[in-house]
Amino acid sequence: MKRTPVKSSNIKEVGYDHDEKILQLRFKSGGVHNYSPVGMELYLRFLRSPSKGKFFCSNIKNNKLIKSEKE
């Protein structure tokens, strides 16, 4: 999955698989987490949010983790 750099104090890159509805986040700490299902609208709201970390904590973090790994 192709990832794009984002401006965030904790999140380094973000990727999205439209077909599988998977949001992939690479954290500055080195961890890579996949979240699903994340619809396109939620993904776009995440990208537009002024604080990626706050949006992530409020809307994604607690109920969608499907895979976590260290890069």
Secondary structure, DSSP 8 states (H G I E B T S, - for coil): --EEE---SSEEEEEEETTTTEEEEEETTSEEEEE-S--HHHHHHHHH-S-HHHHHHHHTTTT-EEEEEE-
